[in-house]
Amino acid sequence: MRSISITLAALSMLTAAAQTQAVLTVVSPDGNNEIKFSKPGKELTYKVAYKGSDVILPSRAGLEIDNRVWEMALGKRDLAQPDCWMDLLTVDSISHGVGVDTTWTPLYGERSTVRDHYNSGTLHLSRKDKSDYRLDIEVRAYDQGVAFRYFFPEHPAAIFHKVVGDLTDYTFPAGVKAFSEQWAQARFDVGPVDSISEPVERALTLELPDGKWLALLDADVDDWCLTKFRARRDKPSTLESVMYSPVDIVTYYATPWKIIMTADTPGKLLENNDIVLNLNPRADGDFAWVKPGKIMRCTKIDTEAGLRNIDFCAEHNIPYMLFDWLWYLPCTSHDGDATKVVDKLDMKRVVDYGKEKGVGVWLYVNQHALMKQMDELFPLLRQWGIVGVKSGFVQYASHRWATWLHDMVRNAADNHLMMNIHDEFRPSGFSRTYPNLLTQEGICGNEEWPDATHNTMLPFTRMLNGAADYTICYFDKRLKNTHAHQLAASLIFYSPLQTILWYDTPDRYHGEPEIKWFEDLATTFDDSRVLSGYPGKGITMARRKGSDWWVGVMANNDGGHEEVSLDFLEPGKKYIAEIYTDGGEKVKTATHVAIDTKKVTSKDKLKFDLVPRGGAAIKFTAI
């Protein structure tokens, strides 16, 4: 009996050692990114290396569940701490997926083709008691970064769970600098990770002391709550996850993907943001009716103003016009009725006139009316001939409102309505699944009059998430930045539905020749590249549509000097470059934009002396 006891004890020790040594390692196809998950004791941990250097040091992972419901259903009355179930999980097995390398064509985007290339693996955890609880950690490693999520296999007894906390931490090497903002339309703070005392938004961009760059994002977030980041008080250089609300789930269930992007420059982060789309399901159905384009807001709500705006849009190659708030009343109250148009606006006449002129009409609808009337309203708007809805002041942060908001986009798709979600909502790739969601705000844009330094932060931070409706203003006297800066912004801030002339009216235009930039501007592209830049200092970006290229150069509040190599142009071809710069008082227009034209090739370079808060915009046409 003694020998049997010794043998069993030894077997137990060997099993424990195997559990301790069980490590899931997934490496990206290029070998640069490596992520490891293990559970050496009670705590599930992971770490990330980029080009041989640890960029995420061993960090806690996991979820906190209020398990009282299913524990009681199983006849258990000895309720432990809510997160005790995580401690009791052990590594059951490890599996690796077959490497994926595919290319897909989005309906629209910053690039006309997207490569989905990764290696994957799964850490299978289980709880060896009568609960038979299981949890999988699904991991992918891309050349652009790594991603993981938590997956709850279907459980015959524990069908329902309430997730009350996200235990995922991010521990960095000492000296990491964060470019953070506390809400989606806030200004930026720049400082050490440990200085983030209040929860901050994603994408969160980070600069490491050795010059490497990281960004924390999420993807496939249509059934979860808003999650932010905050410094852990008890662990230096560590961010913890902060959930806005509990999340109720039914197994089987997958949480959103957590993304850690890696790059050698901040511009590469932006070039690699297709990883967010790749981590969302593909579109299912026919979305050929979705048409990106430019849009102008009609600031006055009456029939004649609508007709004038449509004439202006048709003349200047702007395919859409928006009636913003006040076309129904009261628009910010549950008493509002969005099925009834105010008397001074003949909606049918304006919509019909727009169809004649090739200009589609969008309507703003506040959340109050959407909550109360959406099922009735969306079919009615389609009957009216409305092509899209801009939803205003939506709730989005809690689990309840997040699911409601994404269901709104689905409902709009069923009625062939395009969507633009305004205010605090930020994208996580849902537009891949429902391309009728063309854009969203979630940005401190032009209606809040940000300065140029803020604008040069945005490409390396907010724009990593995806499209942003910055609401470009042009003729308004409240602008803090130059008009050439504004031209560049309309290219750099990607939005398939690009709002231009936000606060402007047709009568503010007095023949300024640079209107041609807006007339020519594409809003979706075949290729997009960051040529240079640093958050808060400046950016130069190039985008291609067909054989034509556009380049935007934005300076910060101090201005500066920029040399742009044209080696992105096709070798051996000649191009006409139309160059828009800040000309100062020597240009006798209200906007003071100078326009120059020259022939160039890929061997040329363009030099710019950028005035404070200035910029430059260049259109290259192949000849």
C-alpha positions in Angstrom: 0.0 0.0 0.0 2.9 2.3 0.8 4.4 1.8 -2.7 1.1 2.6 -4.3 0.8 5.7 -2.2 4.3 6.8 -3.3 3.5 6.1 -6.9 0.3 8.1 -6.8 2.1 11.0 -5.1 4.8 11.0 -7.7 2.2 10.9 -10.5 0.5 13.8 -8.8 3.8 15.8 -8.7 4.5 15.0 -12.4 1.0 16.2 -13.4 1.5 19.4 -11.4 4.9 19.9 -13.0 3.3 19.4 -16.5 0.6 21.9 -15.6 3.3 24.4 -14.6 5.3 23.9 -17.7 2.3 24.0 -20.1 2.9 27.2 -22.2 1.1 28.2 -25.3 3.5 30.0 -27.6 2.3 31.6 -30.9 4.8 33.4 -33.2 3.8 35.6 -36.1 4.6 34.5 -39.7 7.5 36.9 -40.0 8.9 35.8 -36.6 8.8 39.3 -35.1 5.9 38.9 -32.7 5.6 36.3 -30.1 3.0 35.8 -27.4 3.0 33.2 -24.6 0.2 32.2 -22.2 0.7 30.0 -19.2 -0.8 29.3 -15.8 2.0 28.3 -13.5 -0.1 28.8 -10.4 -3.4 30.4 -9.6 -2.9 33.3 -12.0 -3.2 33.1 -15.7 -0.4 35.2 -17.3 0.9 36.2 -20.7 3.8 38.1 -22.2 4.6 39.6 -25.6 7.9 40.0 -27.4 8.6 42.1 -30.5 11.8 41.5 -32.5 13.4 39.7 -29.5 12.5 42.3 -26.9 9.8 42.0 -24.3 7.2 44.7 -24.9 4.6 43.2 -22.5 6.2 41.7 -19.4 4.4 38.9 -17.6 0.9 40.2 -17.0 -2.3 38.9 -15.5 -5.1 37.7 -17.8 -8.6 36.4 -17.2 -12.2 37.4 -16.3 -14.0 37.9 -13.1 -17.4 36.2 -13.0 -20.3 36.5 -10.5 -20.8 32.8 -10.5 -23.5 32.6 -7.8 -26.3 31.9 -10.4 -24.8 28.7 -11.8 -23.0 27.6 -8.6 -26.4 27.6 -6.9 -28.0 25.8 -9.9 -25.4 23.0 -9.5 -26.4 22.7 -5.8 -23.4 24.4 -4.4 -23.9 26.8 -1.4 -20.3 27.4 -0.5 -19.8 30.5 -2.5 -16.2 31.6 -2.8 -14.9 35.0 -4.0 -16.3 36.0 -7.4 -13.0 35.4 -9.1 -12.2 32.2 -7.3 -13.3 30.1 -10.3 -10.4 31.6 -12.3 -7.9 30.4 -9.6 -9.2 26.9 -9.8 -8.8 26.5 -13.5 -5.9 24.4 -14.7 -4.4 23.8 -18.1 -6.2 21.0 -19.8 -4.5 21.0 -23.2 -2.9 23.2 -25.8 -3.8 23.2 -29.5 -2.3 25.1 -32.5 -4.3 26.1 -35.6 -3.1 25.9 -39.2 -1.5 29.1 -40.4 -3.9 31.4 -42.3 -2.8 33.5 -45.3 -5.7 34.9 -47.3 -6.5 38.1 -49.1 -9.9 39.7 -49.2 -11.4 42.6 -51.0 -13.4 45.1 -48.9 -16.4 46.9 -50.3 -14.3 50.1 -49.5 -11.4 51.0 -47.3 -8.0 52.6 -47.0 -6.7 49.8 -49.2 -8.5 47.8 -51.9 -7.1 44.5 -50.8 -6.4 43.3 -47.2 -4.1 40.4 -46.3 -5.2 38.3 -43.4 -2.0 36.4 -42.3 -1.5 34.9 -38.9 -0.6 31.9 -36.8 -2.9 30.8 -34.0 -3.3 28.6 -30.9 -5.6 27.9 -28.0 -4.9 27.4 -24.3 -7.7 25.1 -23.0 -8.5 25.5 -19.3 -10.8 23.4 -17.2 -12.0 23.1 -13.6 -11.8 19.5 -12.3 -14.8 19.4 -10.1 -18.5 18.6 -10.7 -18.9 22.0 -12.3 -16.7 20.9 -15.2 -16.2 24.6 -16.0 -14.1 25.4 -19.1 -12.5 28.4 -20.6 -10.4 28.8 -23.8 -7.8 31.5 -24.5 -7.8 32.0 -28.3 -4.6 33.6 -29.6 -3.4 34.9 -32.9 -0.1 36.4 -33.9 0.1 38.6 -36.9 3.0 40.5 -38.4 1.3 43.6 -37.3 0.8 42.5 -33.6 -1.0 39.9 -31.5 -4.6 39.4 -30.4 -6.4 37.2 -27.9 -9.8 36.6 -26.6 -11.6 34.5 -24.0 -14.0 31.8 -25.2 -16.6 30.1 -23.1 -17.5 26.6 -24.5 -21.1 25.6 -24.3 -22.0 24.3 -20.9 -25.1 22.2 -20.3 -25.6 23.6 -16.8 -23.7 26.9 -16.7 -25.6 28.4 -19.6 -25.7 32.0 -18.2 -22.7 34.0 -16.8 -22.4 37.5 -15.6 -18.9 38.9 -16.3 -18.3 41.6 -13.7 -14.6 42.3 -14.3 -11.8 42.1 -16.9 -8.6 41.0 -15.2 -6.4 41.6 -18.2 -3.3 43.7 -17.4 -0.6 45.2 -19.5 2.8 45.4 -17.8 5.4 47.4 -19.8 9.1 48.0 -19.5 10.0 51.0 -17.4 9.8 54.4 -19.1 6.9 53.8 -21.5 5.2 57.0 -22.7 1.4 57.0 -23.3 -0.6 59.3 -25.6 -4.0 59.1 -23.9 -7.4 60.8 -23.7 -10.1 60.2 -21.1 -13.0 60.1 -23.5 -13.4 59.9 -27.3 -13.8 63.6 -27.8 -11.2 64.8 -25.3 -7.8 66.4 -25.8 -4.6 64.3 -25.3 -2.4 63.9 -22.3 1.2 62.7 -22.9 3.2 61.1 -20.0 4.2 58.0 -18.2 1.9 55.0 -18.0 1.8 55.4 -14.2 0.3 58.9 -14.6 -3.0 57.5 -16.0 -5.1 57.8 -12.9 -8.5 57.9 -14.7 -9.7 55.4 -17.3 -8.5 56.3 -20.9 -9.8 55.4 -24.3 -8.6 52.9 -26.9 -6.7 53.0 -29.2 -4.0 53.8 -26.6 -0.7 54.5 -28.3 2.6 53.9 -26.4 6.2 54.8 -27.2 8.8 52.5 -25.6 12.2 53.9 -24.5 14.0 51.9 -27.2 12.0 53.5 -29.9 9.4 50.7 -30.5 5.7 51.5 -30.6 2.7 49.8 -29.3 -1.1 50.4 -29.5 -3.8 48.7 -27.5 -7.1 48.2 -29.3 -10.1 45.9 -29.5 -12.1 44.3 -32.3 -15.5 42.5 -32.8 -17.2 44.5 -30.0 -20.9 44.3 -30.9 -21.9 42.4 -27.8 -19.8 43.8 -25.0 -19.4 47.0 -23.0 -16.8 49.8 -23.3 -13.5 48.8 -21.8 -10.8 51.4 -20.9 -7.4 51.4 -19.3 -6.1 52.8 -16.0 -2.7 52.5 -14.1 -2.7 49.8 -11.4 -1.7 51.5 -8.1 -0.1 48.3 -6.8 2.1 47.4 -9.8 4.4 49.9 -11.6 4.3 50.4 -15.4 1.0 48.4 -15.5 -2.4 49.2 -17.0 -5.5 47.4 -15.8 -8.7 46.9 -17.8 -11.8 48.8 -16.6 -15.2 47.6 -17.8 -18.0 50.2 -17.9 -20.7 47.6 -16.9 -21.2 43.9 -16.3 -21.8 41.8 -19.3 -24.4 39.0 -19.4 -23.5 36.1 -21.7 -25.0 32.8 -22.8 -22.5 30.0 -23.6 -21.0 29.4 -26.0 -19.6 32.9 -26.2 -16.5 34.8 -27.3 -15.4 38.1 -25.8 -14.0 40.8 -28.1 -10.5 40.5 -29.3 -7.8 42.4 -27.4 -5.1 43.7 -29.8 -1.6 44.7 -29.1 -0.1 46.3 -32.2 3.6 46.6 -32.7 5.7 48.7 -35.0 9.0 50.5 -35.4 7.4 53.9 -36.1 4.1 55.5 -35.2 3.2 55.7 -38.9 3.5 51.9 -39.2 0.8 51.5 -36.6 -1.6 53.4 -38.9 -0.5 51.5 -41.9 -1.2 48.2 -40.1 -4.7 49.0 -38.8 -6.3 46.4 -41.1 -5.7 44.0 -38.2 -8.9 45.5 -36.6 -10.9 44.5 -39.7 -9.4 41.1 -39.9 -10.6 40.3 -36.4 -14.2 40.9 -37.4 -16.6 38.6 -39.3 -16.9 39.2 -43.0 -20.1 40.8 -44.4 -22.9 38.4 -45.2 -25.3 39.7 -47.8 -25.4 42.1 -50.7 -24.2 45.6 -49.7 -23.7 46.9 -53.3 -26.2 49.7 -52.5 -23.7 51.2 -50.1 -21.9 54.1 -51.8 -19.2 56.1 -50.0 -18.7 59.8 -50.9 -18.5 63.4 -49.6 -21.3 65.1 -47.8 -22.2 68.7 -47.0 -24.4 69.8 -44.2 -27.4 72.1 -44.8 -27.3 74.4 -41.9 -30.8 75.9 -42.4 -33.9 73.8 -42.2 -36.3 74.9 -45.0 -37.1 73.9 -48.5 -35.2 76.7 -50.3 -32.0 76.2 -48.3 -32.2 72.5 -49.2 -32.6 73.2 -52.9 -29.7 75.7 -52.9 -27.4 73.2 -51.1 -28.3 70.5 -53.5 -27.4 72.8 -56.4 -24.0 73.5 -54.7 -23.3 69.9 -54.1 -24.2 68.9 -57.7 -21.9 71.6 -59.0 -18.9 70.6 -56.8 -19.1 66.8 -57.0 -20.5 66.3 -53.5 -22.9 63.3 -53.7 -24.7 63.8 -50.4 -26.4 66.5 -48.3 -27.4 66.2 -44.7 -30.3 67.9 -42.9 -29.0 68.0 -39.3 -31.2 68.5 -36.2 -34.4 70.5 -36.2 -36.0 68.9 -39.2 -38.4 67.3 -36.7 -39.4 68.6 -33.3 -38.6 68.4 -30.5 -35.5 66.5 -31.6 -33.8 66.1 -28.3 -36.8 64.8 -26.4 -38.7 61.5 -26.1 -41.7 63.6 -27.2 -40.1 64.2 -30.6 -41.7 62.6 -33.6 -39.3 61.8 -36.4 -42.1 60.6 -38.7 -43.3 64.2 -39.1 -41.3 66.9 -40.9 -41.5 70.6 -39.8 -43.9 72.6 -42.0 -41.2 74.9 -43.5 -39.4 71.9 -45.1 -41.0 70.0 -48.0 -39.0 66.9 -47.7 -40.4 65.1 -50.7 -39.6 68.1 -53.0 -36.0 68.3 -51.7 -35.4 64.5 -52.0 -36.9 64.4 -55.5 -34.8 67.3 -56.6 -31.7 65.7 -55.1 -32.4 62.6 -57.2 -32.6 64.7 -60.3 -29.3 66.2 -59.5 -27.6 63.0 -58.3 -27.4 64.2 -54.6 -28.7 61.8 -51.9 -30.3 63.2 -48.7 -29.2 62.1 -45.2 -31.1 62.9 -42.0 -30.0 63.3 -38.4 -32.1 61.4 -35.9 -31.5 61.7 -32.1 -31.4 58.7 -29.9 -34.7 59.6 -28.3 -36.6 59.1 -31.5 -34.5 56.0 -32.5 -35.3 54.3 -29.2 -39.0 55.0 -29.6 -39.6 54.8 -33.3 -36.7 53.0 -35.1 -38.7 50.0 -36.2 -41.4 52.3 -37.7 -39.0 55.0 -38.8 -36.4 53.2 -40.9 -38.9 51.7 -43.4 -40.6 55.1 -43.6 -37.3 56.9 -44.3 -36.5 54.4 -47.1 -40.0 55.0 -48.5 -39.2 58.8 -48.5 -36.0 58.1 -50.5 -33.6 59.0 -47.7 -30.2 57.3 -48.2 -28.7 57.5 -44.8 -29.1 58.3 -41.1 -26.8 60.2 -38.8 -27.6 59.0 -35.3 -27.0 61.6 -32.6 -26.1 61.4 -28.8 -26.3 57.6 -28.8 -25.6 55.7 -25.6 -22.9 53.1 -26.2 -20.9 52.3 -23.2 -22.9 49.7 -21.2 -23.6 46.2 -22.5 -27.3 47.1 -23.0 -26.6 50.1 -25.1 -23.7 48.5 -27.0 -26.0 45.7 -28.2 -28.8 48.2 -29.0 -26.5 50.4 -31.0 -25.1 47.5 -33.2 -28.7 46.2 -33.7 -29.6 49.7 -34.9 -26.9 49.3 -37.7 -28.4 45.9 -38.6 -31.9 47.4 -38.7 -30.6 50.1 -41.0 -29.0 47.6 -43.3 -32.3 45.7 -43.5 -33.8 49.0 -44.8 -30.9 49.9 -47.1 -29.9 52.9 -45.0 -26.3 53.9 -44.6 -25.2 55.0 -41.1 -23.0 57.6 -39.5 -22.9 57.3 -35.7 -22.1 60.5 -33.9 -20.7 61.6 -30.5 -18.6 59.3 -28.3 -18.8 55.9 -30.2 -15.6 54.6 -31.6 -15.2 51.8 -34.2 -13.8 48.3 -33.6 -14.2 47.0 -37.2 -17.9 46.4 -37.3 -18.0 48.1 -40.7 -16.5 45.0 -42.2 -19.5 43.0 -41.1 -22.0 45.8 -41.8 -20.5 48.1 -44.5 -23.6 50.3 -44.3 -21.9 51.8 -41.2 -19.7 54.1 -43.2 -18.3 56.2 -40.4 -18.6 57.5 -36.9 -17.5 60.5 -34.8 -15.7 59.4 -31.6 -13.1 62.2 -32.2 -12.5 65.7 -31.1 -13.2 67.2 -34.5 -13.8 70.5 -36.2 -17.0 71.4 -34.5 -14.9 71.7 -31.3 -12.2 73.8 -33.0 -9.1 71.8 -32.0 -5.7 73.3 -32.7 -3.1 71.8 -35.1 -1.1 70.0 -32.5 -4.2 68.1 -31.5 -4.8 67.3 -35.2 -1.3 65.9 -35.6 -2.0 63.5 -32.6 -5.1 62.0 -34.2 -3.6 60.0 -37.1 -1.4 58.0 -34.7 -4.1 57.5 -32.0 -7.8 57.7 -32.8 -7.4 56.9 -36.5 -5.9 53.4 -35.6 -9.5 52.4 -34.7 -10.9 53.2 -38.1 -12.9 55.8 -39.9 -13.7 59.1 -38.2 -16.2 61.8 -39.1 -14.0 64.8 -38.3 -16.6 67.3 -39.8 -14.2 69.4 -41.9 -15.0 73.1 -41.7 -13.5 75.4 -44.3 -14.9 79.0 -44.6 -15.9 79.4 -40.9 -14.0 82.3 -39.2 -13.7 80.2 -35.9 -11.0 78.0 -37.5 -7.8 77.9 -35.5 -5.7 76.4 -38.3 -4.9 77.5 -41.9 -7.0 76.5 -44.9 -4.2 74.4 -46.4 -4.1 72.5 -43.1 -7.9 71.9 -43.6 -7.4 70.6 -47.1 -4.7 68.2 -45.8 -7.0 67.1 -43.0 -9.7 66.0 -45.4 -7.3 63.4 -46.8 -5.5 62.3 -43.7 -8.6 61.8 -41.5 -10.0 58.8 -43.4 -13.8 58.6 -43.6 -15.7 56.8 -46.4 -18.4 59.4 -45.8 -16.2 62.6 -45.6 -18.1 65.6 -44.2 -16.8 68.8 -45.8 -18.1 72.4 -45.3 -19.6 71.5 -42.0 -20.6 74.9 -40.7 -20.5 76.5 -44.2 -23.2 77.6 -46.6 -23.1 78.1 -50.4 -23.0 81.8 -50.0 -19.7 81.7 -48.2 -18.0 80.4 -51.3 -16.7 83.2 -53.5 -14.9 81.3 -56.3 -11.9 80.2 -54.3 -10.0 78.1 -56.8 -8.9 75.5 -54.2 -12.4 74.1 -54.1 -11.1 71.9 -56.9 -9.3 69.9 -54.2 -12.6 68.9 -52.6 -14.1 68.3 -56.0 -11.4 65.8 -56.9 -10.9 64.2 -53.5 -11.7 60.5 -53.2 -13.0 59.1 -49.9 -11.9 55.5 -50.3 -8.5 54.3 -51.6 -6.5 51.5 -53.1 -3.4 52.2 -51.0 -2.5 54.4 -48.0 1.0 55.1 -46.7 2.4 57.3 -43.9 5.5 58.9 -45.3 6.6 60.5 -42.0 5.3 61.8 -38.8 5.2 61.8 -35.0 2.2 62.4 -32.7 1.8 66.0 -31.9 4.5 67.2 -34.3 3.3 66.5 -37.8 2.3 64.0 -40.4 2.8 63.4 -44.2 0.4 60.9 -45.7 -0.1 59.6 -49.2 -3.2 57.8 -50.6 -3.9 56.3 -54.0 -7.1 55.8 -56.0 -6.5 54.1 -59.4 -3.5 55.8 -60.9 -3.9 59.1 -59.0 -2.3 60.0 -55.7 -3.1 62.5 -53.0 -0.7 63.7 -50.3 -1.6 65.6 -47.2 1.0 67.4 -45.0 -0.1 68.8 -41.6 2.1 70.8 -39.3 1.5 71.4 -35.5 1.1 74.7 -33.8 4.7 75.6 -34.4 4.9 74.9 -38.2 8.1 73.4 -39.6 9.9 72.2 -42.7 9.0 69.1 -44.6 10.7 67.3 -47.5 8.5 64.8 -49.3 10.1 62.2 -51.5 7.9 61.1 -54.4 9.3 57.6 -54.6 5.8 56.2 -53.9 4.8 57.3 -57.4 5.1 54.7 -60.2 8.6 54.7 -61.6 8.9 55.8 -65.2 5.6 57.7 -65.2 5.1 61.5 -65.3 2.5 63.2 -63.2 1.0 66.6 -62.9 1.2 67.8 -59.3 -1.4 70.4 -58.2 0.1 71.9 -55.0 -2.0 73.8 -52.4 -0.1 75.7 -49.7 -0.6 78.6 -47.4 0.2 81.7 -49.5 -0.3 84.4 -46.9 -1.5 87.9 -47.7 0.1 87.8 -51.2 -2.8 85.5 -52.2 -5.8 87.9 -52.6 -8.6 85.5 -51.5 -10.3 85.0 -48.2 -8.5 81.7 -47.7 -5.0 82.7 -48.8 -4.3 79.4 -50.4 -1.6 79.4 -53.1 -1.9 76.9 -56.0 1.1 75.8 -58.1 1.3 73.2 -60.8 4.4 71.3 -62.0 5.4 68.1 -63.7 7.1 65.5 -61.5 8.3 61.9 -61.4 9.1 59.4 -58.6 12.7 60.7 -58.5 11.6 64.2 -57.4 11.2 65.7 -54.0 9.0 68.5 -52.8 10.0 70.9 -50.0 7.6 72.8 -47.8 8.1 75.6 -45.3 5.0 75.2 -43.2 3.6 78.1 -41.3 2.4 77.6 -37.7 -0.8 75.5 -37.8 -0.4 75.2 -41.5 -0.2 72.4 -44.1 0.0 71.4 -47.7 -2.1 69.3 -50.1 -1.0 67.8 -53.4 -2.9 65.9 -56.1 -0.8 63.8 -58.5 -2.5 63.0 -61.8 -0.7 60.5 -64.1 -0.1 61.8 -67.7 
